[in-house]
């Protein structure tokens, strides 16, 4: 029986700040066979790690792109400011789960436009053209999204959907992510991830798996993630976000 549907593996927070963790994640994924990945890259993480200033990291990033992985724009600094939250749920998610990293949740159009412009300057300076944008913590104000569309991006993704601007299509797809701590939260996440894949997303067109640098610091959650990815590879076609967007055209 052939594989049906698609799945993506995205590696978040790609920055020189997490070089060792990122290399470990990629190495472990390589052991699972060929899996194209979407590398969500932060141009200036916490305004302390400008990717322009780390040639070793840039060489590694380019090597991933050359072998078929996709570089995705992932905010500018990954630091959230203050302002009116997009919803009470998003406020709680940002403060208690994303730990204040929802950088684009509170931005006005002009603020978002400025951060997108600064990011593009950095990416262009290193020879990278990102067609996709995923906001830190998947949180983004409506004004920030307007700036994103004006900036010419092909797609974005939220916690519960993938949005393709090229075709105007929203694909329902709740992201599978993992909790590295504490132990109870990790256990509950694993239960919910299994539920997503086996029941809720079983017949969905797209399943998205998100990995973060912190995942490799705690063995059990990351090994669980690798097992899920191995399972998905038997049942679905692995693609990057951009590859999936192209299937919608």
C-alpha positions as CSV (number, residue, x, y, z in Angstrom):
1,X,0.0,0.0,0.0
2,X,1.4,3.4,-1.0
3,X,1.9,6.3,1.4
4,X,-0.9,8.8,1.7
5,X,-0.6,12.4,2.7
6,X,2.4,14.4,3.7
7,X,4.4,15.3,6.8
8,X,6.9,18.0,7.5
9,X,9.7,18.2,10.1
10,X,10.6,21.7,11.1
11,X,13.7,22.6,13.2
12,X,13.0,25.8,15.1
13,X,15.3,28.5,16.5
14,X,18.2,27.9,14.1
15,X,20.9,30.3,15.4
16,X,24.5,30.2,16.4
17,X,23.2,30.2,19.9
18,X,22.2,26.5,19.5
19,X,24.8,25.2,17.0
20,X,25.6,22.0,19.0
21,X,22.0,21.1,19.6
22,X,21.0,21.8,16.0
23,X,23.8,19.6,14.7
24,X,22.7,16.8,17.0
25,X,19.1,17.1,15.9
26,X,20.1,16.9,12.2
27,X,22.5,14.0,12.9
28,X,19.7,12.0,14.6
29,X,17.3,12.7,11.8
30,X,19.9,11.6,9.2
31,X,20.0,8.3,11.0
32,X,16.3,7.9,10.1
33,X,17.0,8.2,6.4
34,X,16.4,11.0,4.0
35,X,14.0,13.5,5.5
36,X,13.8,17.0,3.9
37,X,13.6,19.6,6.7
38,X,12.4,23.1,7.1
39,X,15.1,25.0,9.1
40,X,13.4,27.9,10.9
41,X,16.2,30.5,11.2
42,X,16.4,33.5,13.5
43,X,18.6,36.2,11.9
44,X,19.6,37.9,15.1
45,X,18.5,35.7,18.1
46,X,17.9,37.8,21.2
47,X,19.8,40.6,19.3
48,X,23.1,38.8,20.3
49,X,23.6,36.2,17.6
50,X,23.6,37.9,14.2
51,X,24.1,35.0,11.7
52,X,26.2,37.4,9.5
53,X,28.9,37.2,12.1
54,X,29.2,33.4,12.4
55,X,30.7,32.0,9.2
56,X,30.9,28.4,10.6
57,X,27.2,28.5,11.3
58,X,26.5,30.0,7.8
59,X,28.5,27.3,6.1
60,X,26.5,24.7,7.9
61,X,23.2,26.4,7.0
62,X,24.2,26.5,3.3
63,X,25.2,22.9,3.4
64,X,21.7,21.9,4.6
65,X,20.1,24.0,1.8
66,X,22.4,22.4,-0.8
67,X,21.2,18.9,0.1
68,X,17.5,19.8,-0.1
69,X,16.5,21.4,3.2
70,X,14.6,24.7,3.2
71,X,15.6,27.8,5.1
72,X,12.5,29.5,6.6
73,X,12.4,33.0,8.1
74,X,11.6,32.7,11.9
75,X,11.2,36.2,13.3
76,X,14.0,38.7,13.8
77,X,15.2,38.3,17.5
78,X,12.6,35.8,18.9
79,X,12.0,38.3,21.7
80,X,8.5,39.4,22.5
81,X,7.6,43.0,23.4
82,X,4.5,44.2,25.1
83,X,1.1,45.1,23.8
84,X,-2.4,44.0,23.1
85,X,-2.6,40.3,22.7
86,X,-4.4,38.8,19.7
87,X,-6.5,36.6,22.0
88,X,-6.6,35.5,25.7
89,X,-5.6,32.0,24.6
90,X,-2.6,33.3,22.7
91,X,-1.6,35.5,25.7
92,X,-1.6,32.4,28.0
93,X,0.2,30.3,25.3
94,X,2.9,32.9,24.9
95,X,3.5,33.6,28.6
96,X,3.3,30.0,30.0
97,X,4.3,27.8,27.1
98,X,6.3,29.9,24.7
99,X,7.9,31.8,27.6
100,X,7.6,35.2,26.1
101,X,9.0,34.4,22.7
102,X,5.9,35.4,20.7
103,X,7.8,38.2,19.0
104,X,5.2,39.0,16.3
105,X,2.1,38.7,18.4
106,X,2.0,42.4,19.6
107,X,3.5,44.2,16.6
108,X,1.9,46.9,14.5
109,X,2.1,46.9,10.7
110,X,5.1,49.3,10.8
111,X,6.9,47.4,13.5
112,X,6.5,44.1,11.8
113,X,7.5,45.6,8.5
114,X,10.7,47.0,10.1
115,X,11.7,43.6,11.6
116,X,10.9,41.8,8.3
117,X,13.1,44.4,6.4
118,X,16.0,44.0,8.9
119,X,15.8,40.2,8.6
120,X,15.7,40.3,4.8
121,X,18.9,42.5,4.8
122,X,20.7,39.8,6.9
123,X,19.4,36.9,4.7
124,X,20.2,38.7,1.5
125,X,23.7,39.4,2.9
126,X,24.3,35.7,3.3
127,X,22.7,34.7,-0.1
128,X,19.5,33.3,1.3
129,X,16.0,34.1,-0.1
130,X,13.3,32.8,2.3
131,X,9.9,32.1,0.7
132,X,8.2,31.1,3.9
133,X,7.8,32.8,7.3
134,X,6.8,31.1,10.6
135,X,6.5,33.5,13.6
136,X,8.1,32.5,16.9
137,X,5.7,30.4,18.9
138,X,3.4,30.5,15.8
139,X,1.9,33.8,17.2
140,X,1.3,36.8,14.9
141,X,-1.0,39.8,15.0
142,X,-3.2,40.6,12.0
143,X,-1.2,43.7,11.3
144,X,2.0,41.7,11.3
145,X,0.5,39.2,8.9
146,X,-0.5,42.0,6.6
147,X,3.2,43.1,6.6
148,X,4.2,39.5,5.9
149,X,2.0,39.4,2.8
150,X,3.2,42.7,1.6
151,X,6.7,41.4,2.0
152,X,6.1,38.8,-0.7
153,X,6.2,35.6,1.4
154,X,4.6,32.5,-0.1
155,X,3.3,30.9,3.1
156,X,3.1,30.9,6.9
157,X,2.0,28.5,9.6
158,X,0.1,28.7,12.9
159,X,-0.4,26.1,15.6
160,X,-3.5,24.7,14.0
161,X,-3.1,25.5,10.2
162,X,-0.8,26.0,7.3
163,X,-1.6,29.1,5.2
164,X,-0.6,29.3,1.5
165,X,-0.8,32.9,0.2
166,X,-0.1,31.8,-3.4
167,X,-3.4,30.0,-3.6
168,X,-5.3,31.5,-0.7
169,X,-5.6,28.1,0.9
170,X,-5.7,27.2,4.6
171,X,-4.9,23.6,5.4
172,X,-6.0,22.4,8.9
173,X,-3.0,20.9,10.5
174,X,-2.2,21.1,14.2
175,X,1.5,21.0,14.9
176,X,3.0,18.1,16.9
177,X,5.5,19.6,19.4
178,X,7.2,18.3,22.5
179,X,7.7,19.4,26.1
180,X,11.2,18.9,27.5
181,X,10.2,19.7,31.1
182,X,8.7,19.3,33.6
183,X,8.0,15.5,33.6
184,X,4.2,15.7,33.9
185,X,3.9,18.2,31.0
186,X,6.2,16.0,28.9
187,X,4.0,13.0,29.6
188,X,0.8,14.9,28.7
189,X,2.3,16.2,25.5
190,X,3.3,12.7,24.4
191,X,-0.2,11.5,25.0
192,X,-1.6,14.4,23.0
193,X,0.9,13.9,20.2
194,X,-0.1,10.3,19.9
195,X,-3.7,11.3,19.8
196,X,-3.0,13.9,17.1
197,X,-1.3,11.4,14.8
198,X,-3.4,8.4,15.5
199,X,-6.8,10.0,15.6
200,X,-7.2,13.7,15.0
201,X,-4.8,14.1,12.1
202,X,-4.9,10.6,10.8
203,X,-6.9,11.5,7.7
204,X,-5.5,15.0,7.3
205,X,-3.5,16.1,4.3
206,X,-0.6,17.3,6.3
207,X,1.0,16.4,9.7
208,X,3.6,18.9,11.0
209,X,6.3,17.9,13.5
210,X,8.3,20.7,15.2
211,X,11.6,20.2,17.0
212,X,13.4,22.7,19.2
213,X,17.1,22.8,20.4
214,X,15.9,22.2,24.0
215,X,14.4,18.9,22.9
216,X,17.8,17.1,22.7
217,X,18.7,18.1,26.3
218,X,16.2,15.6,27.7
219,X,16.5,12.1,26.2
220,X,13.0,10.7,26.5
221,X,11.0,13.4,24.7
222,X,13.5,13.6,21.8
223,X,13.6,9.8,21.4
224,X,9.8,9.8,21.4
225,X,9.9,12.4,18.6
226,X,12.3,10.3,16.5
227,X,10.0,7.3,16.9
228,X,7.0,9.3,15.7
229,X,9.0,10.6,12.7
230,X,10.0,7.1,11.8
231,X,6.4,6.0,12.0
232,X,5.3,8.9,9.8
233,X,7.9,8.1,7.2
234,X,6.4,4.7,6.7
235,X,2.9,6.1,6.2
236,X,3.4,9.6,4.5
237,X,5.7,11.5,2.2
238,X,8.2,13.8,3.9
239,X,8.4,17.3,2.4
240,X,9.5,20.8,3.3
241,X,6.9,23.5,3.9
242,X,7.7,25.0,0.5
243,X,7.4,21.6,-1.2
244,X,3.9,21.2,0.4
245,X,2.9,24.7,-0.7
246,X,3.8,23.7,-4.3
247,X,1.4,20.7,-4.1
248,X,-1.5,23.2,-3.5
249,X,-0.8,25.2,-6.7
